[in-house]
């Protein structure tokens, strides 16, 4: 469940002392409300700035485009292996820190270097290359239809919580070949990790259900990414398989939901605050490009560790300390004025750069494009329920994510009915959590039945 700015696990004082400076926190509501102001202030004083990602977690943030490319494209000087992180290794980072699931080492291609990275990345990219784009679009449309049916009769919805957040979670269950029970637990635990809720428990549940999935697919392979990774000549061990799946979900779910939601916000907004009309009549492709430039779904990430003390444009980056790339700040670098004016697809860093550039750029864009077109065509009179300036942004150091995207529209009949017990009550006019579905709400006179998750309920409707 998305928490409000006041109750987020990242809530904390604005800054703390570091080397005689005030170290800016990237996890409070002040940063979330206006991150560009912070990036501009950083850039005015150099190409990088000291930051705090969570209480007790210090790092350096690169905010200049050219400097970001120098880090991203030089793996011999800037490693990705988080086992180099001195503060974590020495016990100076809390083990229950909400940022650890996104930063701690896993044996996947995000946190490895050299030949090991090439071996793992080859397995991932070649497995992703087996995806059929027609089938992928069909899967997105079916999940979108199911989710839209859950709110279309109400006349109001939260397009973040009711749609953009759930669609990628359910899609990955489909792409991984998850049965109902494993998919329900996967949806619940991954959502909790992204929202910073009891991350130790959520990470343990995530590990357990993915290991079950790997064991199942070794016995019963199918036409899915899990089976393709198992069959790949790289010969991945179970632990490696599990962590490639974690990486794919982590790199796909949070960015995808924010890309979908941020583009919908732009398309449903009548202007950008300057009086210039933008939303009305905007093509979905143009909205996605605009978001990737100006509101990238993952704003700050790509953690690197200098292999030695390195001078980067007059800034000393200490060995074995986290150095993050601000994709959002790099994209707004004044040096990119010409590229920004034309929204050149080749210049922005929303997909990263160098040997760790996103391997799923094309599928990610197809998913977002299909999901947005589907909801706009299914609910043609969608309108924001709040002024664009009134949308709240969810605190956190890595993402650019809304708390909610409330909309109103003309109610319409659902096209399908959820396969649930006859005593099911009507869909409640509230957002459900990722491990609940309307099928989980029963008449109080009926005996309590086992709660179904989103994935198993979807499978009841679409026997996929």
C-alpha positions as CSV (number, residue, x, y, z in Angstrom):
1,X,0.0,0.0,0.0
2,X,1.4,3.4,-0.9
3,X,1.9,5.5,2.2
4,X,1.2,9.2,2.5
5,X,4.1,11.6,2.7
6,X,3.5,11.9,6.4
7,X,3.7,8.2,7.1
8,X,6.4,7.0,4.7
9,X,9.2,4.9,6.1
10,X,11.6,7.5,4.6
11,X,10.2,10.4,6.7
12,X,13.1,12.1,8.6
13,X,14.8,15.4,9.1
14,X,15.8,17.3,6.0
15,X,19.6,17.0,6.3
16,X,22.5,16.0,8.5
17,X,26.1,17.1,8.8
18,X,28.7,15.6,6.5
19,X,32.3,16.8,6.2
20,X,31.2,20.2,7.4
21,X,28.3,20.5,5.0
22,X,24.6,20.0,5.3
23,X,23.9,16.7,3.6
24,X,20.6,16.7,1.8
25,X,18.2,13.9,2.3
26,X,16.4,12.5,-0.7
27,X,13.7,10.6,1.2
28,X,11.5,13.3,2.8
29,X,8.4,15.1,1.6
30,X,10.3,18.3,0.9
31,X,12.5,16.6,-1.8
32,X,9.5,14.7,-3.2
33,X,7.5,17.9,-3.6
34,X,10.1,19.7,-5.7
35,X,13.2,17.6,-6.6
36,X,14.2,19.8,-9.5
37,X,14.8,22.7,-7.1
38,X,17.3,20.4,-5.2
39,X,19.0,19.3,-8.4
40,X,19.4,22.9,-9.6
41,X,20.9,23.8,-6.2
42,X,23.3,20.9,-6.4
43,X,24.4,21.7,-10.0
44,X,25.1,25.3,-9.1
45,X,27.9,24.1,-6.7
46,X,29.4,21.4,-8.9
47,X,28.8,18.1,-10.7
48,X,28.0,16.1,-7.6
49,X,26.6,16.5,-4.1
50,X,26.7,14.6,-0.7
51,X,23.3,13.1,0.0
52,X,21.5,10.8,2.5
53,X,19.4,8.0,0.9
54,X,17.8,6.9,4.2
55,X,18.8,7.4,7.8
56,X,22.4,6.4,8.2
57,X,22.9,5.7,4.4
58,X,25.3,8.3,2.9
59,X,26.2,8.6,-0.8
60,X,27.2,11.0,-3.6
61,X,24.8,12.0,-6.3
62,X,26.1,12.9,-9.8
63,X,23.9,15.6,-11.3
64,X,25.8,16.6,-14.5
65,X,25.1,14.8,-17.8
66,X,28.7,14.5,-18.9
67,X,29.9,13.3,-15.5
68,X,27.1,10.8,-15.4
69,X,28.2,9.3,-18.7
70,X,31.8,9.1,-17.4
71,X,30.7,7.0,-14.5
72,X,28.2,4.9,-16.4
73,X,30.7,4.1,-19.2
74,X,33.8,3.4,-17.2
75,X,33.3,0.0,-15.4
76,X,37.1,-0.3,-14.8
77,X,37.0,2.6,-12.4
78,X,33.4,2.4,-11.2
79,X,32.2,-1.0,-10.2
80,X,28.6,-2.2,-9.6
81,X,29.3,-5.0,-7.1
82,X,27.8,-3.8,-3.8
83,X,30.1,-6.1,-1.8
84,X,32.5,-3.2,-2.2
85,X,30.3,-1.0,-0.1
86,X,32.6,-0.4,2.9
87,X,29.9,1.1,5.2
88,X,27.6,-1.9,4.8
89,X,30.4,-4.3,5.1
90,X,31.6,-2.7,8.3
91,X,28.1,-2.7,9.9
92,X,27.5,1.1,9.6
93,X,24.3,0.7,7.6
94,X,21.1,-0.6,9.4
95,X,20.2,-4.0,8.1
96,X,16.5,-3.0,8.1
97,X,17.1,0.1,6.1
98,X,14.4,0.6,3.5
99,X,17.0,1.1,0.7
100,X,18.9,-2.1,1.2
101,X,16.6,-4.2,-1.1
102,X,17.5,-1.8,-3.9
103,X,21.2,-1.6,-3.1
104,X,22.5,-4.8,-1.4
105,X,24.4,-7.3,-3.5
106,X,22.6,-10.0,-5.3
107,X,24.3,-12.3,-7.9
108,X,22.5,-10.8,-10.8
109,X,23.6,-8.7,-13.8
110,X,22.8,-5.5,-12.0
111,X,25.3,-6.0,-9.2
112,X,28.1,-7.8,-11.1
113,X,31.1,-6.7,-13.2
114,X,33.4,-8.1,-15.9
115,X,33.0,-11.6,-17.3
116,X,30.4,-12.6,-14.6
117,X,28.2,-9.6,-15.6
118,X,28.5,-10.6,-19.3
119,X,27.5,-14.2,-18.6
120,X,24.4,-13.2,-16.6
121,X,23.4,-10.4,-18.9
122,X,23.6,-12.7,-21.9
123,X,21.2,-15.1,-20.2
124,X,18.8,-12.3,-19.4
125,X,18.9,-10.4,-22.8
126,X,18.6,-13.6,-24.8
127,X,15.7,-14.8,-22.7
128,X,14.0,-11.4,-23.0
129,X,14.6,-11.7,-26.8
130,X,12.3,-14.7,-27.0
131,X,9.3,-12.6,-26.0
132,X,6.8,-12.3,-28.7
133,X,5.6,-8.7,-29.0
134,X,2.1,-9.7,-30.2
135,X,1.7,-12.0,-27.2
136,X,3.1,-9.4,-24.9
137,X,0.6,-6.8,-26.1
138,X,-2.3,-9.3,-25.7
139,X,-1.2,-10.1,-22.1
140,X,-1.1,-6.4,-21.3
141,X,-4.6,-5.9,-22.8
142,X,-6.1,-8.8,-20.9
143,X,-4.7,-7.6,-17.5
144,X,-5.8,-4.1,-18.3
145,X,-9.3,-5.3,-19.1
146,X,-9.5,-7.1,-15.8
147,X,-8.3,-4.1,-13.8
148,X,-10.5,-1.7,-15.6
149,X,-13.5,-3.9,-14.8
150,X,-12.8,-3.6,-11.1
151,X,-13.4,0.2,-11.1
152,X,-15.4,1.1,-14.3
153,X,-18.8,0.8,-12.6
154,X,-17.7,3.3,-9.8
155,X,-17.2,6.4,-11.9
156,X,-14.0,7.2,-10.0
157,X,-10.6,5.5,-9.5
158,X,-7.0,5.9,-8.5
159,X,-5.2,5.2,-11.7
160,X,-2.0,4.6,-9.8
161,X,-3.2,2.2,-7.1
162,X,-6.0,0.6,-9.1
163,X,-4.2,0.3,-12.5
164,X,-0.6,1.5,-13.1
165,X,0.7,-0.2,-9.9
166,X,-1.0,-3.5,-10.4
167,X,-0.6,-4.0,-14.1
168,X,3.2,-4.6,-14.1
169,X,2.9,-6.8,-11.0
170,X,0.4,-9.1,-12.7
171,X,2.2,-9.0,-16.0
172,X,5.4,-10.3,-14.5
173,X,3.5,-13.2,-13.0
174,X,2.3,-14.0,-16.5
175,X,5.8,-13.6,-18.0
176,X,7.4,-15.7,-15.3
177,X,4.7,-18.4,-15.6
178,X,3.5,-18.2,-12.0
179,X,0.7,-20.4,-10.7
180,X,-1.9,-18.7,-8.6
181,X,-0.5,-19.1,-5.1
182,X,3.1,-18.2,-6.0
183,X,1.9,-15.2,-8.0
184,X,-0.2,-13.9,-5.1
185,X,2.8,-14.0,-2.8
186,X,5.1,-12.6,-5.4
187,X,2.7,-9.6,-5.9
188,X,2.4,-9.0,-2.2
189,X,6.1,-9.2,-1.3
190,X,7.4,-7.2,-4.2
191,X,4.8,-4.4,-3.6
192,X,5.9,-4.3,0.1
193,X,9.6,-4.0,-0.9
194,X,8.9,-1.1,-3.2
195,X,6.8,0.7,-0.6
196,X,9.4,0.1,2.2
197,X,7.0,-1.9,4.4
198,X,8.7,-4.5,6.6
199,X,11.3,-5.1,4.0
200,X,13.1,-8.0,5.8
201,X,9.9,-10.1,6.0
202,X,8.9,-9.1,2.4
203,X,12.4,-10.0,1.1
204,X,12.3,-13.4,2.8
205,X,8.8,-14.1,1.3
206,X,10.0,-13.0,-2.1
207,X,13.0,-15.3,-1.9
208,X,10.9,-18.3,-0.8
209,X,8.3,-18.0,-3.5
210,X,10.8,-17.4,-6.3
211,X,12.8,-20.5,-5.2
212,X,9.5,-22.4,-5.4
213,X,8.9,-21.1,-8.9
214,X,12.4,-22.1,-10.0
215,X,12.0,-25.6,-8.7
216,X,8.6,-25.9,-10.3
217,X,9.9,-24.7,-13.7
218,X,12.8,-27.2,-13.6
219,X,10.2,-29.9,-13.3
220,X,7.6,-28.4,-15.6
221,X,9.1,-25.9,-18.1
222,X,6.8,-23.7,-20.1
223,X,6.9,-20.8,-22.6
224,X,8.0,-18.2,-20.0
225,X,11.1,-16.3,-18.9
226,X,11.8,-18.5,-15.9
227,X,12.0,-21.6,-18.1
228,X,14.0,-19.8,-20.7
229,X,16.6,-18.7,-18.1
230,X,16.8,-22.3,-16.8
231,X,17.3,-23.6,-20.3
232,X,20.0,-21.0,-21.2
233,X,23.5,-22.4,-21.9
234,X,24.9,-20.1,-19.2
235,X,23.8,-22.9,-16.8
236,X,22.5,-20.6,-14.0
237,X,22.3,-22.0,-10.5
238,X,19.0,-21.8,-8.6
239,X,20.3,-18.8,-6.5
240,X,21.3,-17.0,-9.7
241,X,18.0,-17.8,-11.4
242,X,16.1,-16.4,-8.4
243,X,18.2,-13.2,-8.4
244,X,17.8,-12.6,-12.2
245,X,14.1,-12.8,-11.6
246,X,14.3,-10.3,-8.7
247,X,16.4,-8.0,-10.9
248,X,13.9,-8.2,-13.8
249,X,11.0,-7.4,-11.4
250,X,12.8,-4.6,-9.7
251,X,13.9,-3.1,-12.9
252,X,10.5,-3.5,-14.5
253,X,7.7,-3.0,-11.9
254,X,8.5,0.3,-10.2
255,X,9.8,2.1,-13.4
256,X,6.9,0.7,-15.4
257,X,4.1,1.8,-13.1
258,X,5.7,5.3,-12.8
259,X,6.1,5.6,-16.5
260,X,2.4,4.7,-17.1
261,X,1.1,6.9,-14.3
262,X,3.3,9.9,-15.0
263,X,2.4,9.8,-18.7
264,X,-1.3,9.6,-17.9
265,X,-0.9,12.6,-15.6
266,X,0.6,14.5,-18.4
267,X,-2.0,13.5,-20.9
268,X,-4.9,14.3,-18.5
269,X,-3.4,17.7,-17.6
270,X,-4.6,20.7,-19.6
271,X,-1.4,22.6,-19.2
272,X,2.0,22.5,-17.6
273,X,1.6,25.5,-15.3
274,X,2.9,28.0,-17.9
275,X,-0.4,28.3,-19.8
276,X,0.9,26.2,-22.8
277,X,-1.5,23.5,-23.8
278,X,0.1,20.0,-23.6
279,X,-2.3,17.3,-22.4
280,X,-5.1,17.7,-24.9
281,X,-4.5,15.8,-28.1
282,X,-1.1,14.6,-27.1
283,X,0.0,11.3,-28.6
284,X,0.9,8.6,-26.2
285,X,4.4,8.2,-27.7
286,X,5.0,11.9,-27.2
287,X,3.8,11.8,-23.6
288,X,6.2,8.9,-22.9
289,X,9.1,10.7,-24.4
290,X,8.3,13.8,-22.3
291,X,8.2,11.8,-19.1
292,X,11.5,10.0,-19.9
293,X,13.1,13.5,-20.3
294,X,11.3,15.5,-17.6
295,X,9.9,13.1,-15.0
296,X,11.9,9.9,-15.4
297,X,10.3,7.0,-13.4
298,X,13.6,6.1,-11.7
299,X,15.1,9.5,-10.9
300,X,18.2,8.5,-9.0
301,X,19.9,5.0,-9.0
302,X,22.6,3.0,-10.8
303,X,24.8,2.8,-7.7
304,X,28.5,2.5,-8.5
305,X,31.5,2.1,-6.2
306,X,34.8,3.7,-7.1
307,X,37.6,1.1,-7.1
308,X,40.0,3.8,-5.7
309,X,39.8,7.4,-4.8
310,X,38.9,9.2,-8.0
311,X,39.0,12.9,-8.9
312,X,36.0,13.7,-11.1
313,X,35.9,17.3,-12.3
314,X,37.4,18.5,-9.0
315,X,35.2,16.3,-6.8
316,X,36.9,13.5,-4.9
317,X,34.8,10.3,-5.0
318,X,36.1,8.0,-2.2
319,X,36.8,4.4,-2.9
320,X,34.1,1.9,-1.8
321,X,31.4,4.6,-1.2
322,X,28.1,4.7,-3.1
323,X,28.0,7.0,-6.1
324,X,24.5,7.3,-7.6
325,X,23.5,8.8,-11.0
326,X,20.7,11.3,-11.0
327,X,19.0,10.6,-14.3
328,X,16.5,13.3,-13.6
329,X,19.2,15.9,-12.9
330,X,21.4,14.8,-15.9
331,X,18.4,15.1,-18.2
332,X,17.8,18.7,-17.0
333,X,21.4,19.7,-17.4
334,X,21.5,23.1,-19.1
335,X,24.2,21.7,-21.4
336,X,21.5,19.6,-23.1
337,X,19.4,22.6,-24.2
338,X,19.2,21.7,-27.9
339,X,18.5,18.1,-27.2
340,X,15.8,18.9,-24.7
341,X,14.1,21.3,-27.0
342,X,13.5,18.5,-29.5
343,X,13.1,15.8,-26.8
344,X,15.8,13.8,-28.7
345,X,15.5,10.1,-27.7
346,X,19.2,9.6,-27.9
347,X,20.3,12.1,-25.3
348,X,18.3,11.4,-22.1
349,X,19.6,8.9,-19.6
350,X,16.3,7.5,-18.4
351,X,17.4,4.0,-19.7
352,X,20.9,4.4,-18.4
353,X,24.1,4.0,-20.5
354,X,27.2,1.9,-20.8
355,X,27.4,-1.9,-20.1
356,X,24.5,-1.8,-17.7
357,X,22.0,0.0,-20.0
358,X,18.5,-1.3,-19.6
359,X,18.1,-4.5,-21.6
360,X,14.3,-4.2,-21.8
361,X,13.8,-0.8,-23.3
362,X,11.6,-1.9,-26.2
363,X,9.3,-4.2,-24.1
364,X,9.0,-1.6,-21.4
365,X,7.9,1.0,-23.9
366,X,5.4,-1.4,-25.6
367,X,3.9,-2.3,-22.2
368,X,3.4,1.4,-21.2
369,X,2.1,2.3,-24.6
370,X,-0.5,-0.6,-24.6
371,X,-1.6,0.1,-21.1
372,X,-2.2,3.8,-21.6
373,X,-4.0,3.4,-24.9
374,X,-6.2,0.6,-23.4
375,X,-7.4,2.7,-20.4
376,X,-7.9,5.9,-22.5
377,X,-9.9,3.9,-25.1
378,X,-11.9,2.0,-22.5
379,X,-12.7,5.0,-20.4
380,X,-12.8,7.9,-23.0
381,X,-14.0,10.6,-20.7
382,X,-11.3,10.2,-18.0
383,X,-10.6,13.5,-16.1
384,X,-8.4,14.3,-13.2
385,X,-10.2,14.6,-9.9
386,X,-7.7,17.1,-8.7
387,X,-5.7,20.0,-10.2
388,X,-2.4,18.7,-11.6
389,X,-0.6,20.9,-9.1
390,X,-2.5,19.1,-6.3
391,X,-1.1,15.6,-7.1
392,X,1.1,14.3,-4.2
393,X,4.4,12.7,-4.9
394,X,5.6,9.7,-2.9
395,X,8.8,10.3,-0.9
396,X,11.8,8.1,-1.6
397,X,15.3,8.6,-3.0
398,X,15.1,6.5,-6.2
399,X,11.7,7.0,-7.8
400,X,9.6,9.8,-9.2
401,X,6.2,8.4,-8.2
402,X,2.8,9.7,-7.3
403,X,1.0,8.8,-4.1
404,X,-2.2,8.6,-6.1
405,X,-3.7,9.6,-9.5
406,X,-7.4,10.2,-8.7
407,X,-9.7,10.4,-11.8
408,X,-13.5,10.6,-12.4
409,X,-15.5,9.4,-15.5
410,X,-18.9,8.2,-16.5
411,X,-19.7,4.8,-15.0
412,X,-20.1,1.9,-17.4
413,X,-20.9,-1.8,-17.0
414,X,-18.1,-4.1,-16.5
415,X,-17.5,-6.4,-19.4
416,X,-16.5,-9.5,-17.4
417,X,-17.3,-10.7,-13.9
418,X,-14.7,-11.9,-11.4
419,X,-15.0,-15.7,-10.8
420,X,-15.8,-15.5,-7.1
421,X,-18.3,-17.0,-4.6
422,X,-21.9,-16.2,-5.1
423,X,-22.0,-14.3,-1.8
424,X,-19.4,-11.8,-3.1
425,X,-20.3,-8.2,-2.2
426,X,-20.1,-5.4,-4.8
427,X,-16.8,-3.9,-5.5
428,X,-16.1,-1.5,-2.7
429,X,-15.5,2.2,-3.6
430,X,-12.0,2.2,-2.2
431,X,-8.5,1.2,-3.4
432,X,-7.6,-2.4,-2.5
433,X,-4.1,-3.4,-1.4
434,X,-2.0,-5.6,-3.8
435,X,-2.9,-8.8,-2.0
436,X,-6.6,-8.1,-1.9
437,X,-9.1,-8.2,-4.7
438,X,-12.8,-7.5,-4.8
439,X,-13.2,-11.3,-4.6
440,X,-11.9,-11.1,-1.0
441,X,-14.9,-9.2,0.3
442,X,-17.8,-11.4,1.3
443,X,-21.2,-10.9,2.9
444,X,-20.8,-10.9,6.7
445,X,-23.4,-13.7,7.0
446,X,-21.2,-16.1,5.0
447,X,-18.5,-18.2,6.6
448,X,-15.0,-16.6,6.1
449,X,-13.3,-18.0,3.1
450,X,-9.7,-18.0,2.1
451,X,-8.7,-14.6,0.7
452,X,-7.6,-14.7,-2.9
453,X,-4.9,-12.5,-4.3
454,X,-5.0,-10.4,-7.4
455,X,-3.2,-13.0,-9.5
456,X,-5.3,-16.0,-8.6
457,X,-8.4,-14.0,-9.1
458,X,-7.2,-12.9,-12.5
459,X,-6.6,-16.5,-13.4
460,X,-10.2,-17.3,-12.5
461,X,-11.3,-14.9,-15.2
462,X,-8.7,-15.6,-17.9
463,X,-7.6,-19.2,-17.9
464,X,-4.1,-18.4,-19.1
